[in-house]
């Protein structure tokens, strides 16, 4: 497949694990054409480490603006048709790029592809729950409860990413959930039913550990895609039902804690988007 591919790796103070991610990229059976590390304001010598130990890798520096901003900067600086994301604490298996690009060649018309993954939590292999099961095709409704596409598992067209506006930099978390909703609503997703990456979890600097109530950000993402007014009627109804379900949980919690402003906000969401 005579296609070009850029790898974008955002990183913040992960000099200890970033080499593992980079080695997994540079050991691919199909090497990428461009590798970009975006240093999102690290204070642990990340940029110096990459320049010293990985001289073929491009390093971009920015003040700390978050992972969405870092990924968007990497995409804007890329030059290839395809973009592959890799989180700095994850690791690709050696044939990931080759297998996914081959599948995209065999399945003409797809603009985004993801794969299955292995999970390691605090050094121990764990099995994902049923709700995390990966799928392909028109998966918009499967994406509504929670994020079922990992950035590290994806290859997608740069033109597609640019056309939908990239990652939402106003979301401090669940930015990937928001992106896949906007993609999956209008594009089928190719799925490679093979674990081609290792995801490492359980560390303190993960966004899920940093922010409480992650569904707060999913609610915002659901509001945004509903209000954009482009969903087909069935997807619109499904998105509204999921939004109300999530908002009711926060409404009940806010009532118990006497958070008046939150009660009003989530009550208004439930009233506006209720399909009953």
Residue frames as qw, qx, qy, qz and C-alpha x, y, z in Angstrom:
[[0.000, 0.890, 0.456, 0.000, 0.00, 0.00, 0.00],
 [0.459, 0.237, 0.011, 0.856, 1.67, 3.16, -1.22],
 [0.277, -0.862, -0.288, -0.314, 0.17, 5.42, 1.44],
 [0.304, 0.399, -0.468, 0.728, 1.87, 7.73, 3.90],
 [0.613, -0.641, -0.455, -0.080, 1.22, 7.72, 7.62],
 [0.076, 0.580, -0.404, 0.703, 2.09, 10.09, 10.45],
 [0.600, -0.412, -0.648, 0.225, 2.17, 9.04, 14.11],
 [0.123, -0.673, 0.126, -0.719, 1.17, 11.64, 16.71],
 [0.641, -0.301, -0.623, 0.331, 2.11, 11.07, 20.36],
 [0.220, -0.812, 0.063, -0.537, 1.04, 13.65, 22.98],
 [0.725, -0.147, -0.534, 0.410, 3.05, 13.53, 26.20],
 [0.238, -0.812, 0.138, -0.516, 3.07, 15.32, 29.54],
 [0.318, -0.624, 0.625, -0.345, 5.74, 14.40, 32.09],
 [0.965, -0.022, 0.209, -0.159, 6.01, 10.80, 30.93],
 [0.280, 0.736, -0.613, -0.063, 9.71, 10.61, 30.15],
 [0.436, -0.340, 0.815, -0.174, 9.82, 7.34, 32.08],
 [0.657, 0.248, 0.704, -0.105, 7.36, 5.48, 29.83],
 [0.484, 0.757, -0.083, -0.430, 7.55, 7.43, 26.56],
 [0.042, 0.540, -0.785, -0.300, 10.58, 5.44, 25.29],
 [0.421, 0.110, 0.897, -0.075, 8.51, 2.25, 25.44],
 [0.533, 0.684, 0.373, -0.330, 5.89, 3.84, 23.19],
 [0.291, 0.803, -0.368, -0.368, 8.48, 5.19, 20.77],
 [0.193, -0.355, 0.896, 0.182, 10.37, 1.91, 20.54],
 [0.520, 0.329, 0.776, -0.139, 7.08, 0.18, 19.67],
 [0.482, 0.802, 0.083, -0.343, 6.59, 2.67, 16.81],
 [0.178, 0.762, -0.567, -0.256, 10.11, 2.34, 15.47],
 [0.283, -0.218, 0.932, 0.054, 9.93, -1.46, 15.55],
 [0.704, 0.416, 0.296, -0.493, 6.87, -1.63, 13.31],
 [0.634, 0.094, 0.675, 0.364, 7.05, -4.03, 10.39],
 [0.321, 0.697, 0.380, 0.517, 5.65, -1.15, 8.34],
 [0.378, -0.287, -0.252, 0.843, 7.48, 1.92, 9.57],
 [0.151, 0.884, 0.384, -0.220, 5.59, 5.21, 9.65],
 [0.535, 0.585, 0.136, 0.594, 6.69, 8.03, 7.39],
 [0.019, 0.594, -0.208, 0.777, 6.64, 10.62, 10.17],
 [0.572, -0.466, -0.620, 0.267, 6.68, 10.44, 13.98],
 [0.027, -0.621, 0.076, -0.780, 5.69, 13.51, 16.00],
 [0.459, -0.425, -0.647, 0.436, 5.88, 13.86, 19.78],
 [0.105, -0.740, -0.119, -0.654, 4.01, 16.86, 21.16],
 [0.429, -0.133, -0.610, 0.653, 5.46, 17.87, 24.52],
 [0.254, -0.756, -0.432, -0.421, 2.53, 19.45, 26.34],
 [0.217, -0.819, 0.216, -0.485, 4.55, 21.55, 28.78],
 [0.903, -0.225, -0.318, 0.181, 6.55, 18.75, 30.43],
 [0.191, -0.888, 0.354, -0.224, 8.97, 19.58, 33.24],
 [0.851, -0.351, 0.390, 0.031, 10.72, 16.20, 33.34],
 [0.191, -0.562, 0.652, 0.472, 13.08, 16.58, 30.39],
 [0.752, 0.372, 0.534, -0.103, 10.81, 14.86, 27.87],
 [0.542, 0.831, -0.059, -0.110, 11.94, 16.93, 24.90],
 [0.036, -0.755, 0.653, 0.050, 15.64, 16.52, 25.67],
 [0.626, -0.143, 0.765, -0.055, 15.16, 12.76, 26.05],
 [0.749, 0.540, 0.376, -0.076, 13.49, 12.43, 22.66],
 [0.371, 0.886, -0.269, -0.070, 16.06, 14.62, 20.92],
 [0.211, -0.652, 0.728, -0.009, 18.90, 12.63, 22.46],
 [0.481, -0.119, 0.868, -0.047, 17.62, 9.08, 22.10],
 [0.539, 0.507, 0.670, 0.058, 15.24, 9.32, 19.12],
 [0.149, -0.441, 0.231, 0.854, 16.82, 11.76, 16.65],
 [0.027, 0.189, 0.739, 0.646, 14.47, 10.81, 13.78],
 [0.121, -0.678, -0.721, 0.084, 11.42, 11.86, 15.79],
 [0.054, 0.539, 0.109, 0.833, 10.03, 15.38, 15.46],
 [0.309, -0.459, -0.640, 0.533, 9.40, 17.13, 18.79],
 [0.059, -0.647, -0.262, -0.713, 6.90, 19.96, 19.08],
 [0.275, -0.195, -0.603, 0.723, 6.78, 22.08, 22.23],
 [0.233, -0.623, -0.316, -0.676, 3.80, 23.91, 23.66],
 [0.229, -0.286, 0.539, -0.758, 2.71, 25.30, 26.99],
 [0.082, 0.170, 0.962, -0.198, 0.45, 22.93, 28.89],
 [0.441, 0.083, -0.136, -0.883, -2.90, 23.12, 27.07],
 [0.755, 0.045, 0.497, -0.425, -4.13, 19.55, 27.42],
 [0.524, -0.054, 0.803, 0.278, -4.13, 16.39, 25.36],
 [0.522, 0.701, 0.486, -0.018, -6.67, 17.64, 22.80],
 [0.146, 0.947, -0.184, -0.217, -4.57, 20.67, 21.99],
 [0.359, -0.540, 0.707, 0.282, -1.45, 18.51, 21.78],
 [0.587, 0.240, 0.751, 0.187, -3.06, 16.05, 19.38],
 [0.421, 0.855, 0.290, -0.082, -4.47, 18.88, 17.25],
 [0.042, -0.868, 0.401, 0.290, -1.05, 20.50, 17.02],
 [0.473, -0.267, 0.792, 0.278, 0.48, 17.21, 15.96],
 [0.559, 0.524, 0.637, 0.086, -2.16, 16.72, 13.26],
 [0.256, 0.948, 0.057, -0.180, -1.74, 20.29, 12.00],
 [0.128, -0.772, 0.565, 0.261, 2.00, 19.69, 11.70],
 [0.684, -0.017, 0.716, 0.139, 1.67, 16.32, 9.98],
 [0.222, 0.518, -0.469, -0.680, 2.20, 15.85, 6.26],
 [0.034, -0.052, 0.972, 0.228, 0.79, 12.37, 5.56],
 [0.472, -0.233, -0.536, -0.660, -2.57, 11.08, 4.36],
 [0.731, -0.420, -0.528, -0.096, -3.16, 8.87, 7.40],
 [0.164, -0.631, 0.466, -0.598, -2.84, 9.69, 11.10],
 [0.748, -0.252, -0.608, 0.088, -2.18, 7.14, 13.83],
 [0.322, -0.761, 0.259, -0.499, -2.41, 8.26, 17.45],
 [0.738, -0.084, -0.605, 0.287, -0.49, 6.67, 20.28],
 [0.476, -0.850, 0.028, -0.223, -0.83, 7.67, 23.92],
 [0.232, 0.714, -0.602, 0.272, 2.57, 7.96, 25.55],
 [0.461, -0.373, 0.721, -0.358, 1.79, 5.26, 28.13],
 [0.904, 0.227, 0.255, -0.258, 0.61, 2.71, 25.54],
 [0.269, -0.462, 0.764, 0.361, 2.52, 0.33, 23.30],
 [0.750, 0.411, -0.204, -0.476, 1.90, -1.04, 19.80],
 [0.832, -0.086, 0.531, 0.138, 2.51, -4.62, 18.77],
 [0.342, -0.379, 0.522, 0.683, 4.96, -4.86, 15.84],
 [0.203, 0.240, 0.766, 0.560, 2.47, -5.47, 13.00],
 [0.146, 0.636, 0.543, -0.529, -0.16, -2.89, 13.98],
 [0.216, 0.631, -0.167, -0.726, 0.36, -0.37, 11.21],
 [0.071, 0.223, -0.835, -0.497, 0.92, -2.97, 8.52],
 [0.076, 0.345, 0.935, -0.035, -2.20, -4.97, 9.36],
 [0.186, 0.687, 0.453, -0.537, -4.47, -1.94, 9.63],
 [0.180, 0.579, -0.355, -0.711, -3.21, -0.35, 6.42],
 [0.018, 0.049, -0.928, -0.368, -3.64, -3.66, 4.61],
 [0.126, 0.503, 0.827, -0.218, -7.21, -3.90, 5.87],
 [0.197, 0.702, 0.131, -0.672, -7.94, -0.36, 4.72],
 [0.112, 0.377, -0.669, -0.631, -6.64, -1.33, 1.28],
 [0.022, -0.160, -0.971, -0.178, -8.88, -4.42, 1.15],
 [0.001, 0.682, 0.701, -0.208, -11.92, -2.47, 2.38],
 [0.223, 0.224, 0.236, 0.919, -12.06, 0.51, 0.09],
 [0.250, -0.661, -0.404, -0.581, -14.18, 3.44, 1.25],
 [0.629, -0.669, -0.333, 0.214, -13.38, 3.36, 4.94],
 [0.227, 0.792, -0.179, 0.537, -11.71, 6.47, 6.34],
 [0.333, -0.620, 0.533, -0.470, -11.13, 5.25, 9.89],
 [0.819, 0.017, -0.574, -0.019, -9.98, 1.92, 11.33],
 [0.371, -0.643, 0.527, -0.414, -9.47, 0.67, 14.87],
 [0.613, 0.171, -0.770, 0.034, -8.33, -2.60, 16.42],
 [0.788, -0.548, -0.271, -0.076, -8.69, -4.67, 19.55],
 [0.092, 0.728, -0.483, 0.478, -6.32, -4.25, 22.51],
 [0.696, -0.200, -0.616, 0.310, -4.75, -5.90, 25.53],
 [0.318, -0.839, 0.031, -0.441, -5.18, -4.30, 28.96],
 [0.629, -0.004, -0.557, 0.542, -2.57, -4.18, 31.70],
 [0.368, -0.823, -0.070, -0.426, -3.58, -2.68, 35.06],
 [0.437, -0.758, 0.446, -0.187, -0.80, -2.13, 37.60],
 [0.014, -0.518, 0.849, 0.101, 1.27, -4.80, 35.93],
 [0.434, 0.102, 0.878, -0.174, -1.50, -7.41, 35.71],
 [0.149, -0.084, -0.707, -0.686, -3.33, -8.54, 32.55],
 [0.360, 0.311, 0.614, -0.630, -7.08, -7.91, 32.88],
 [0.189, 0.367, 0.807, 0.422, -10.03, -8.70, 30.63],
 [0.192, -0.077, -0.076, -0.976, -12.22, -5.81, 29.44],
 [0.399, 0.300, 0.698, -0.514, -15.86, -5.91, 30.49],
 [0.413, 0.478, 0.740, 0.231, -18.60, -6.62, 27.97],
 [0.152, 0.920, 0.272, -0.239, -19.47, -2.93, 27.74],
 [0.151, -0.752, 0.418, 0.488, -15.97, -2.26, 26.36],
 [0.699, 0.154, 0.646, 0.264, -16.31, -4.76, 23.49],
 [0.004, -0.470, 0.380, 0.797, -15.09, -3.37, 20.18],
 [0.609, 0.518, 0.598, -0.056, -17.16, -3.36, 16.99],
 [0.200, -0.144, 0.464, 0.851, -17.06, -2.15, 13.42],
 [0.086, 0.557, 0.727, 0.392, -19.54, -0.70, 10.96],
 [0.174, -0.637, -0.139, -0.738, -22.07, 1.95, 11.91],
 [0.556, -0.225, -0.677, 0.425, -21.25, 2.06, 15.61],
 [0.083, -0.508, 0.080, -0.854, -22.68, 5.44, 16.65],
 [0.698, -0.527, -0.116, -0.471, -25.20, 3.96, 19.09],
 [0.882, -0.166, -0.327, 0.297, -22.54, 1.64, 20.54],
 [0.438, 0.284, -0.247, 0.816, -20.48, 4.77, 21.27],
 [0.307, -0.700, -0.172, -0.621, -23.21, 6.49, 23.28],
 [0.757, -0.612, -0.229, 0.016, -22.75, 4.89, 26.74],
 [0.507, -0.737, 0.306, 0.326, -18.97, 5.35, 26.93],
 [0.281, 0.743, -0.518, -0.318, -15.87, 5.52, 24.77],
 [0.923, -0.003, 0.384, -0.012, -15.38, 2.23, 22.92],
 [0.735, 0.587, -0.040, 0.337, -12.63, 3.42, 20.56],
 [0.619, -0.619, 0.060, 0.480, -9.13, 4.01, 21.95],
 [0.249, 0.911, -0.226, -0.237, -7.03, 6.75, 20.33],
 [0.271, -0.568, 0.748, 0.212, -4.03, 4.40, 20.35],
 [0.599, 0.167, 0.782, 0.046, -6.04, 1.86, 18.30],
 [0.483, 0.777, 0.316, -0.251, -6.96, 4.23, 15.47],
 [0.332, -0.105, 0.462, 0.816, -5.75, 5.06, 12.01],
 [0.319, 0.769, 0.517, -0.198, -7.81, 7.71, 10.23],
 [0.485, 0.561, 0.272, 0.614, -7.58, 10.07, 7.31],
 [0.285, -0.252, -0.200, 0.903, -6.12, 13.44, 8.18],
 [0.146, -0.216, -0.378, -0.888, -8.66, 15.06, 5.83],
 [0.491, -0.534, -0.653, -0.218, -11.52, 13.48, 7.80],
 [0.499, -0.467, -0.449, 0.575, -10.13, 14.73, 11.10],
 [0.159, -0.106, 0.051, 0.980, -9.66, 18.23, 9.72],
 [0.232, -0.354, -0.554, -0.717, -13.17, 18.28, 8.23],
 [0.535, -0.624, -0.558, -0.116, -14.83, 17.65, 11.61],
 [0.167, -0.883, 0.127, -0.419, -12.63, 20.09, 13.51],
 [0.413, 0.362, -0.708, 0.444, -10.30, 17.76, 15.40],
 [0.455, -0.361, -0.728, 0.365, -10.46, 17.21, 19.14],
 [0.239, -0.856, -0.261, -0.377, -12.58, 19.58, 21.23],
 [0.451, 0.274, -0.467, 0.709, -10.05, 21.53, 23.31],
 [0.380, -0.496, 0.150, -0.766, -12.76, 22.81, 25.67],
 [0.910, -0.304, -0.178, -0.219, -13.23, 19.32, 27.11],
 [0.197, -0.718, 0.641, -0.187, -10.69, 18.50, 29.84],
 [0.328, -0.148, 0.933, -0.030, -11.58, 14.79, 29.54],
 [0.575, 0.428, 0.684, -0.135, -13.71, 12.47, 27.34],
 [0.226, 0.666, -0.304, -0.643, -12.40, 14.32, 24.30],
 [0.008, -0.173, 0.914, 0.367, -12.00, 10.96, 22.55],
 [0.246, 0.458, 0.823, -0.230, -15.64, 10.05, 23.30],
 [0.275, 0.743, 0.149, -0.592, -16.70, 13.34, 21.72],
 [0.121, 0.527, -0.613, -0.576, -14.58, 12.79, 18.61],
 [0.086, 0.024, 0.973, 0.215, -15.79, 9.26, 17.94],
 [0.318, 0.596, 0.629, -0.385, -19.41, 10.38, 18.28],
 [0.287, 0.746, -0.103, -0.592, -18.83, 13.02, 15.61],
 [0.101, 0.396, -0.803, -0.433, -17.10, 10.51, 13.32],
 [0.144, 0.110, 0.983, -0.005, -19.29, 7.45, 13.90],
 [0.400, 0.550, 0.455, -0.574, -22.51, 9.38, 13.28],
 [0.522, 0.731, -0.086, -0.431, -21.57, 9.87, 9.64],
 [0.419, 0.586, -0.680, -0.138, -18.87, 7.32, 8.77],
 [0.974, -0.162, -0.140, -0.078, -18.63, 3.54, 9.13],
 [0.262, -0.760, 0.589, -0.081, -15.68, 2.35, 11.18],
 [0.792, 0.286, -0.539, -0.025, -13.47, -0.54, 10.08],
 [0.639, -0.610, 0.403, -0.240, -12.57, -2.93, 12.92],
 [0.550, 0.404, -0.728, 0.068, -9.60, -5.30, 12.99],
 [0.835, -0.462, -0.013, -0.299, -10.55, -8.06, 15.42],
 [0.822, 0.096, -0.349, 0.440, -7.00, -8.57, 16.66],
 [0.460, -0.855, -0.041, 0.234, -5.23, -7.09, 19.71],
 [0.673, 0.520, -0.006, 0.526, -2.58, -4.88, 18.15],
 [0.090, 0.651, -0.322, 0.682, -1.73, -2.67, 21.10],
 [0.541, -0.335, -0.661, 0.399, -1.18, -2.86, 24.85],
 [0.197, -0.759, -0.061, -0.618, -2.92, -0.31, 27.04],
 [0.476, -0.065, -0.645, 0.595, -1.41, 0.31, 30.45],
 [0.336, -0.698, -0.218, -0.593, -3.67, 1.70, 33.19],
 [0.721, -0.542, -0.396, 0.168, -3.97, 2.29, 36.87],
 [0.511, -0.005, -0.194, 0.837, -1.52, 5.18, 37.16],
 [0.123, -0.644, -0.465, 0.594, -2.35, 8.44, 38.90],
 [0.007, -0.421, 0.202, 0.884, -1.88, 10.79, 35.92],
 [0.091, 0.347, 0.826, 0.435, -4.65, 9.26, 33.83],
 [0.229, -0.259, -0.127, -0.930, -7.48, 11.67, 33.08],
 [0.648, -0.409, -0.550, -0.334, -10.00, 9.23, 34.54],
 [0.624, -0.350, -0.511, 0.478, -8.12, 9.42, 37.85],
 [0.244, 0.027, -0.116, 0.962, -7.78, 13.20, 37.71],
 [0.353, -0.146, -0.120, -0.916, -11.43, 14.14, 37.17],
 [0.289, 0.197, 0.845, -0.404, -14.50, 12.96, 39.10],
 [0.501, 0.576, 0.489, -0.421, -17.76, 12.25, 37.33],
 [0.260, -0.186, 0.631, 0.707, -16.48, 11.68, 33.80],
 [0.216, 0.568, 0.765, 0.212, -20.05, 11.56, 32.50],
 [0.002, -0.801, -0.182, 0.570, -20.19, 15.34, 33.04],
 [0.033, -0.522, 0.506, 0.686, -18.06, 15.70, 29.93],
 [0.155, 0.190, 0.904, 0.352, -19.96, 13.02, 28.02],
 [0.149, 0.739, 0.592, -0.286, -23.15, 14.99, 28.72],
 [0.046, 0.746, -0.152, -0.647, -21.57, 18.06, 27.14],
 [0.105, -0.237, 0.787, 0.560, -20.47, 16.02, 24.14],
 [0.172, 0.442, 0.876, 0.088, -23.98, 14.60, 23.70],
 [0.131, 0.804, 0.328, -0.478, -25.53, 18.05, 23.95],
 [0.032, -0.600, 0.416, 0.682, -23.13, 19.32, 21.30],
 [0.086, -0.037, 0.863, 0.496, -23.80, 16.60, 18.74],
 [0.152, 0.607, 0.773, -0.105, -27.57, 16.75, 19.28],
 [0.073, 0.824, 0.182, -0.532, -27.62, 20.53, 18.93],
 [0.178, -0.350, 0.588, 0.707, -25.55, 20.35, 15.73],
 [0.613, 0.449, 0.222, -0.610, -28.77, 19.14, 14.10],
 [0.399, 0.498, -0.649, -0.415, -27.22, 16.63, 11.69],
 [0.268, -0.116, 0.945, -0.147, -28.16, 13.28, 13.25],
 [0.375, -0.182, -0.725, -0.548, -30.65, 11.05, 11.49],
 [0.597, -0.471, -0.057, -0.647, -33.95, 10.63, 13.40],
 [0.909, -0.255, -0.329, 0.007, -33.12, 7.25, 14.96],
 [0.627, 0.110, -0.369, 0.677, -29.66, 8.34, 16.10],
 [0.119, -0.489, 0.109, -0.857, -31.12, 11.60, 17.39],
 [0.754, -0.472, -0.143, -0.434, -33.63, 9.74, 19.56],
 [0.887, -0.127, -0.339, 0.287, -30.94, 7.34, 20.82],
 [0.408, 0.294, -0.295, 0.813, -28.62, 10.23, 21.71],
 [0.363, -0.528, 0.036, -0.767, -31.41, 12.06, 23.54],
 [0.870, -0.387, -0.246, -0.182, -32.30, 8.96, 25.56],
 [0.779, -0.009, -0.339, 0.527, -28.67, 8.47, 26.57],
 [0.144, 0.436, -0.189, 0.868, -28.25, 12.15, 27.45],
 [0.582, -0.533, -0.044, -0.613, -31.34, 12.10, 29.69],
 [0.911, -0.250, -0.319, 0.081, -30.21, 8.85, 31.34],
 [0.618, 0.114, -0.317, 0.710, -26.84, 10.35, 32.22],
 [0.072, -0.478, 0.084, -0.871, -28.33, 13.71, 33.27],
 [0.717, -0.524, -0.235, -0.395, -30.81, 12.05, 35.63],
 [0.823, -0.179, -0.371, 0.392, -27.97, 10.37, 37.50],
 [0.360, 0.169, -0.222, 0.890, -26.27, 13.71, 38.08],
 [0.366, -0.523, -0.159, -0.753, -29.60, 15.36, 38.90],
 [0.805, -0.476, -0.336, -0.110, -30.27, 12.81, 41.64],
 [0.710, -0.090, -0.306, 0.628, -26.76, 13.21, 43.01],
 [0.129, 0.361, -0.059, 0.922, -27.05, 17.00, 43.01],
 [0.557, -0.577, -0.241, -0.546, -30.35, 16.85, 44.91],
 [0.833, -0.374, -0.356, 0.198, -28.83, 14.65, 47.60],
 [0.593, -0.105, -0.167, 0.781, -25.93, 17.08, 48.00],
 [0.014, -0.875, -0.361, 0.323, -28.14, 20.19, 47.75],
 [0.337, -0.214, 0.375, 0.837, -26.22, 21.58, 44.78],
 [0.378, 0.662, 0.415, -0.496, -28.89, 23.96, 43.58],
 [0.278, 0.664, -0.379, -0.582, -27.23, 25.12, 40.36],
 [0.010, 0.214, -0.939, -0.270, -26.49, 21.54, 39.27],
 [0.327, 0.389, 0.813, -0.286, -30.05, 20.50, 40.08],
 [0.399, 0.717, 0.141, -0.555, -31.36, 23.24, 37.82],
 [0.172, 0.563, -0.642, -0.492, -28.91, 22.43, 35.01],
 [0.023, -0.073, 0.983, 0.165, -29.59, 18.70, 34.88],
 [0.349, 0.493, 0.683, -0.410, -33.32, 19.15, 35.43],
 [0.379, 0.695, -0.093, -0.603, -33.40, 21.46, 32.43],
 [0.117, 0.385, -0.831, -0.385, -31.48, 18.94, 30.32],
 [0.198, 0.181, 0.958, -0.101, -33.90, 16.17, 31.23],
 [0.379, 0.630, 0.454, -0.504, -36.89, 18.35, 30.39],
 [0.294, 0.675, -0.321, -0.596, -35.46, 19.57, 27.08],
 [0.273, 0.406, -0.805, -0.335, -34.30, 16.26, 25.66],
 [0.462, 0.038, 0.826, -0.321, -36.79, 13.82, 27.11],
 [0.257, 0.059, -0.729, -0.632, -38.41, 11.70, 24.41],
 [0.035, -0.313, -0.925, 0.213, -41.15, 10.39, 26.69]]
